[in-house]
């Protein structure tokens, strides 16, 4: 029986292709349009190149049409109703990918076609497509993309070949899950367009691939390190000025953020829309720059020498008074909340006329009150000591003012960093 079936198929093949040509459109009436049904099954997302905006997919394509010259009666061939022959022997529609982004010519698939007795031809072929896709990275790494694949005939117009999709979209039953992208769907849409070169319409079928990025890897590798590094920037205000590392900490944080910014710029396309994580990097780097500049100014206040001017009255009343109590900046051994603005030290009064205090009512010739030179020296020593004490108080006032400013900007910048980090991380929910 198997041998008889093989001989029948051999005879059927010779009968069908005795006067058949694959160069002409297989229709009985040349004015009749040939209907081609296109079905696509998504198998795998090979690559999404955001920088070059190219999407590489592995698809299973099925094309079905009716060949009017490849029909037979199954009763004449022992009930044989279908055969499988090489696809190069029959006429095939010239359906191509319009938005192709590959420089190489399309390789013809060497798969067979299934030919039925009524002339129905089914051609299944695996295809690797490289299509252009406009990537919008404004919400990276929490973005969603829409990539269209437009299929249509290259030479046949709508009056000769009509392309229609099978079903409402591409099949996803055999899709291999991608580690970077989550596929939301792949709906199909048929369009009929008229181009400037030709008067007849050209139908095409567009499969729109809906993608949503899996952001877990980017959050762990790019976002969380940036958040942790940015939280170190406000701690420069809490670092003691005498340690000499306040400015070094800010510069180190700025360099670390610059490295992450360069890594992000290498993978993103140079578009006008800045990614969300890029905006966060720029905002954080700006904040670190301002915090480093404020740290330098505060260190100048801290290292005001004894010859500096006294703290202004408004700064003494507001900064060293109310703000110091609110921020709990106190002297050593002083409980929080009881800080008082220090009083202005009395300016030393040098002895008038260069003479010391007047001698008392002593009439003894050897009384110490008559030693005017000795009294002048003692007064000079006392005035010098009081001047040194006043200079030390001024120096301590400036150092305390620097501590108040450090505590104030520590709270401000830490709050700004926390708010910016939460606004970015909440996008992942």
PyMOL commands that set and color helices and strands:
alter all, ss='L'
color gray80, all
select helices_A, chain A and resi 2-16+74-77+87-89+216-237+241-243+246-267+276-302+313-326+352-354+368-370+372-428
alter helices_A, ss='H'
color red, helices_A
select strands_A, chain A and resi 34-49+54-66+82-86+95-97+112-116+120-132+144-153+161-165+181-193+202-213
alter strands_A, ss='S'
color yellow, strands_A
deselect
rebuild
show_as cartoon
